[in-house]
Amino acid sequence: MTAIQSLADTARRQFPSIIRADGPVYLDNPGGTQVPQSVPDAMMAYLLQDNANVHGAFATSARTDAVVHEAHAAVADFLGAAQPEEIAFGPNMTTLTFALSRALGRELREGEEILVTQLDHDANIAPWLLLARDLGLNIRWAEVDPADCTLDLDSFQAGLNERTRIAAFTYASNAVGTVNDVGLLTRLAHEAGALVFIDAVQYAPHGPIDVQQIGCDFLTCSPYKFFGPHAGVLYTRIDHSERLRAYKVRPASDAPPYKWETGTQSHEAMAGTTAAIDYLASIAPTAPNLNRRESLVAAMTAIKEYEQGLTQHLCEGLAQVPVRVYGITEVDRLSGRLPTFALTSDHHTPRQLAEALGRRGYNLWDGNYYALALMERLGLEENGGALRIGLVHYNTHEEIDRFLADLRSVIIGRTTHPVPSVEAVESAEHTAQG
Ligand SMILES: Cc1ncc(COP(=O)(O)O)c(C=O)c1O
């Protein structure tokens, strides 16, 4: 077994839900990943031993302060932030994005513009559309090329001008797996004078992120998509965090990192997030004397490499099944996508496929997964969207082979759609008789 193959093997042993003999095959990872044992262990230890609110004069509160600080430091390491104060926690990415967009709105004037993209999850579109509606701003759209579901760079550039104040785009698509060149998009947006907000929710479990190298102003992701508990995190470059005015209750600290954290946070989710990040750091190929950031970069690079093999294997296998696959499929371009695939079949609705495969033990999502603009652009929204297969580093080639065999048998074995209406049957009988 190669070092890369053993990565999945080592990883799987740490996930109780995955090694359960009667468990499903998890192909629903873009909707949320499974957790290693260390995550619930850390959450339980916090709740049973340290459970308190922050900044008190007693021991459990002091320990809670330490848990909170450590979680901010862990996420700073995960994202390559310059300091823990640039990280904020919240219930999820969507809530943080609404909060930040409202605060940014205090600096915007009627007639100014925000650039959004068709490739994004609605959590990085709707907050900006609603802000624009409230303040009289204009929205520009960067379009997707429907042939390969990549972002059309010309349309992105055409959407930027001297009035653009914010460019909001995704690191990677949650539906079709396209990975954007976020460094390039950030540079173009900055040249136009816009601030850059990146949704890294889908990219986070798949490769190393370096906010300083990208040069973005804001970046957000969600620990429950990278093997942690349900929570959201937001990176805000420190000068923005110091300048912007957040909506806060009066006695609460407005200083980073508390700027975007309203009310009492889920401290147990913070403990679990630190554990998830430490888990990722622990699967780095062994090298002595690495700090956590260096281990994370090594681990996420190894994960990326392993997943490239999964991507190619699944892509080549899907080419042998009569389905339409959306996004990049050419073997020499696969590094431009994640192992997240959307597909449709002529003879089944996405829901019928998900149900049939669900009965055979595969967890899969169907629908639009809130990638509403993309589904509309691809003409899929009115027909139930697409079936989504999303792999992470604990998935294996063997799972892909089993899945492909079952997908083929569901699709070829029996046609379940379109379900003929009584009128259609009667008319067919009539025609047959005639
Ligand atoms: C790309 C992307 N952005 C944003 C979100 C929303 O994240 P959250 O559930 O943390 O609000 C999701 C959730 O699926 C997503 O896939």
The ligand as an SDF file (V2000), in Angstrom:
LIG
                    3D

 16 16  0  0  0  0  0  0  0  0999 V2000
  -20.4320   26.5520   -0.7950 C   0  0  0  0  0  0  0  0  0  0  0  0
  -21.3040   26.7180    0.4180 C   0  0  0  0  0  0  0  0  0  0  0  0
  -21.4300   27.9330    0.9510 N   0  0  0  0  0  0  0  0  0  0  0  0
  -22.1840   28.1530    2.0270 C   0  0  0  0  0  0  0  0  0  0  0  0
  -22.8870   27.1240    2.6280 C   0  0  0  0  0  0  0  0  0  0  0  0
  -23.7000   27.4360    3.8360 C   0  0  0  0  0  0  0  0  0  0  0  0
  -22.9990   27.0310    4.9630 O   0  0  0  0  0  0  0  0  0  0  0  0
  -23.6490   27.0370    6.3950 P   0  0  0  0  0  0  0  0  0  0  0  0
  -24.5440   25.8480    6.4820 O   0  0  0  0  0  0  0  0  0  0  0  0
  -22.4930   26.9600    7.3300 O   0  0  0  0  0  0  0  0  0  0  0  0
  -24.4010   28.3210    6.5430 O   0  0  0  0  0  0  0  0  0  0  0  0
  -22.8030   25.8470    2.1000 C   0  0  0  0  0  0  0  0  0  0  0  0
  -23.5630   24.7400    2.6870 C   0  0  0  0  0  0  0  0  0  0  0  0
  -23.7950   23.7380    2.0760 O   0  0  0  0  0  0  0  0  0  0  0  0
  -21.9850   25.6400    0.9700 C   0  0  0  0  0  0  0  0  0  0  0  0
  -21.8650   24.4280    0.4080 O   0  0  0  0  0  0  0  0  0  0  0  0
  1  2  1  0
  2  3  1  0
  2 15  2  0
  3  4  2  0
  4  5  1  0
  5  6  1  0
  5 12  2  0
  6  7  1  0
  7  8  1  0
  8  9  2  0
  8 10  1  0
  8 11  1  0
 12 13  1  0
 12 15  1  0
 13 14  2  0
 15 16  1  0
M  END
$$$$
